[in-house]
Amino acid sequence: MDIIHDVNRFTLPRLVSESLEQRLAVMPAVVITGARQTGKSTLAQKLTSGKRRYFTLDDLDVLEAARNEPEILTEGDEPVTLDEIQREPALLQAVKRSIDKRKRPGHFLLTGSANLLLMGKVSESLAGRASYLTLWPMTRQEQLGNGGCGLWSEILNADEREWIDLIEMAGREAEDWNAFAMRGGFPTPAVELTDSAERRIWFDGYVRTYLERDLQALSSIEALPDFRRLMRAVCLRLGGMINQSEISRDIGIPQPTIHRYLNLLQTSYLLSRVPAFASNRTKRLMRSPKVYWGDTGLALHISEEQNPGGVHFENLVLNDLLAWRDAQIERAEIYFWRTHAGAEVDLIIETAKGILPIEIKSSTRPRIDDARHLRAFRQTQKERVRSGLLVHSGERTEWIAPDVLAVPWWRII
């Protein structure tokens, strides 16, 4: 059942590759998770390079072995790659037994199209034995062949007086954000398909496969039309805090079912929740998160919107940040900030180095008034907070306030 792949075929470099190699050098198992079709299998196959045995649970013979004789897949001296592990989570018990016998760094590389950390019994199986890495849809820089992401690390590490020079020296070229949002970041529609009709066909197939196969592997869902209606309702509410009771009334699905479906969307990386920022960390857990979609192209397809709006511009910046965050070894967190009076900052990056507030405007000419919430936030966090970034769709990089830099999205992403 060993499968030989042509790992020399052309593949665009991915942002997580360096982090993946670092983790394989330390931990007995590394788990790559993410939405289906983000390129996990391609990345895993590229790493095999004749040095690892490769099994995919999409192969029915391999799936049967995983259920009945898992040791066939996990025992032996050669490193092993197990692809689409979520199709038989019980296989992780055999992986656990093998690791406990001989803890060899990098022996297991596992991939899954579901967030195994959110699947209780699954994550417990590998507690202390595995490092988890998320592969998000391709960033703009990955699509361009650069294998990178936004200049978030560079900005956080630099003196604010150097920000403009740093951004301009990166030499990134202008692009229509609407086109970027429409194609999204899944490798096939983003890189291989150039026609909008072809992309619609691909997205149709993606949703169908997700509903009829991937979703059923996570949880038996009989009312697929209800689940599809919920997906559309969420995609029409991106960038806001979801009121489950309101959605329940609007689409005629019981609130407990709405709650369960939302968790399944998050588990499969289609739904992203951004928590609220508060100086008191306990209060962060008590506040409602904002919701976004894992891919703007898919969100627009599901919502049947013909033209991207400001929330999709915000979503594409977030998606780049998520890819950056999850490729880091040092932990970074992403939040939003909102006050009872209505002041709001779209995104907040918090790292050990400090706090970076980001406001996102799809307008081409940002005004000083657009910076007022950034400045209000900075007044509440005087010690660790950096100057704010106002990301816009225009062309000029300039300080529009002493502590707010306006920067075109394409220069930073």
C-alpha positions, 0 to 999 in steps of 0.5 A: 500500500506504499504510494510513490509520488512524483515529488519533483513536480513543480509546487509553489513554496509555502509559508509554513515549510520552515516551521514544519522542518523545525518542528519535525526536528524536535517532536515525534509527531507533527500534525498539519491541519487545515481546510480541505484543498489548501495543499496539505497533501502536496506539502506532505508529499514534497517532504517525503522525497523518498525518505518517508513511507506515505499513506493516505486514508483517501485510499480505501485499502489504507482506510481499511487497514487503519481500522483493522490492522493499524500497526501495519501503518505505524510500525517500522523504522522508516518515518511515516506520513499519514494523510487525511488522518481525520477519516479514522481518528482511532488510528491515532491510538496506534500512533501513540503506542508507536511513539511511546515505544520509541520517541524519535523526532519527526517520525510521524507527519500527519495531515487532517482536514479538521482541527484535531485540537477541537476534537476532544478525544483525538487531541488527547491521544497525542497530548505532549507527543505532537506539534500542530501546524495549520496550513491556511489557503495561500497568501498573496505572496505564496500565490506570487511564488515568494512563499511568504506573507504580510510584513507583520514580523518585520513591522513588529521588530522594526523601529516605527521611524523605519516603517515607511522605508521598510515597506517601500524597500519590500517592493511589492506591486499593486493589485486590485483587491477585488480580484484577489478577494474573488479568487481567494487562496485555495491553490486551484482557483487562485493559481491554476484557474483564470476564468470566473466560470471555471472558478464557480464550477470548482467552488460548487464542487468544493461545497458539495464534497464538503457537505457530502463527505468531509462533514459526514466524517466529522458528524452525521448531518442529515439535513444538508439543505439546512446546513447549506442555508446556515453557511450562506447566512454566516457568509452574509454576516461576516465581520460581525458578532453572530447572534445565534437566536437571530439566525435561528429565527431567520432561517428556521433552524433551532438555536442548539442546532445553529450552535452545533453547526457553527462549531463544525464549520470552525472545526473544518477551518471554514469559519474563523472566530476572532476574540475580543481584546480586553486588558483583563484576560478573563474578560476576553473569554466572556465577550462574543467573537467576530466571525469571518470565513477561511477563504474570501472566494468561497465566502463570496460564492456561498453568499452569491454576492457578485462584488466584494465589499468592505468586510471582504477586504477586512477578511483578506487582511485577517486571512493573511494574518492567520497564515502568518500567526500559525507559521510562527514558533513564538506565539502571537494572538489576534483580537478585535477591540470594541467599546460599549460606546461603539469605538472599534479597531478591526484587528489587534496583534499581540505578541511578546514584543508588544501590541499592534492595532490595525484598522482596515478601510477599503477606501482609496483615500484614508482620512484623519477621522479614520484613525480616531479609533486607533488613537482611542485604543492607544490611549487605553494601552499606553505602555506596550502598544505600537503606533497604529496601521491603517490599511487601505486600498489606495496608493500612498504610504503616509503618516496621517497622524503622529501615531497612525501610518496609512499603508496600501494593502498591497504594499504590506500583504 
